[in-house]
Amino acid sequence: MTNDSRPVTDADLHAFVDGQLMAERHREVEAHLAANPEAARRVAAWTDQARGLRALFDPVLDEAVPRRLVSAARPVRSATAWRVAAGVTLLLLGGSVGWGLRAQWSPAPVVATTLPAFAERAAVAHAVFVPEQRRPVEVDAAHEDQLVTWLSKRMNAPMKAPHLQSLGYTLEGGRLLPGGQGPVAQFMYRRDEAQGPGARLTLYVTRETGGESTAFRFGRQGDVNVFYWVEGPFGYAISAEAGKEELARVSEAVYRQVERGP
């Protein structure tokens, strides 16, 4: 706590590590850290992690994506479009079961009572970075090619930033984040006509799902709604303060693009 009783949140601590706090708030957080050894240890660990990530990842920004990664991209599947359309239609109608992304009915409910670990981490990452106004991403959309090259290199697989302009969302950029066992990619989008925290949407991509494909599923972590699915080795989670119908609409567009190209 600070002298004026304003609580120091995790968002404050992350902004402190990134050097994004105003001078007065910076001093308040410093005082909080001096009085809270556990918080100070967490900040020290984040600082070391950020320094290590930049030392490891910055040099690859200008590297070409290795040919073996490009060739490893999965082939187009002709039935993809109608499978996705049918799945999203069922979700919007409030069906009680999900349409499997592998051309079969799934017994799993659309609404998840407990988020899997990767979707929960996606919601937390969304909540941490969305409030940032000055530095919401590590690599901005003006350097999209470099962003994709960097993330592809670190994820050891071809990455792409889905284009969502037709749905009213503009790419702001992306980050590389630590997952449960390795790196994950986060892309951040902003709704063109909206302002404030609810204007942003994030796409979280991980390779830590175990490889068993699932249907589209919907869950919630605090104030963040999450729409997620697994396809092959990849897990995808779209997080926002938007409702289920909006996330289903975005998920359909993302799925089409990551599977077939824009």
Secondary structure, 3 states (H helix, E strand, C coil): CCCCCCCCCHHHHHHHHHCCCCHHHHHHHHHHHHHCHHHHHHHHHHHHHHHHHHHHHHHHCCCCCCHHHHHCCCCCCCCHHHHHHHHHHHHHCCCCCCEECCCCECCCCCECCCCCHHHHHHHHHHHHHCCCCCCCCCEEHHHHHHHHHHHHHHHCCCCCCCCCHHHCEEEEEEEEEECCCCEEEEEEEEECCCCCHHHEEEEEEECCCCCCCCECEEEEECCEEEEEEEECCEEEEEEECCCHHHHHHHHHHHHHHHHHCC
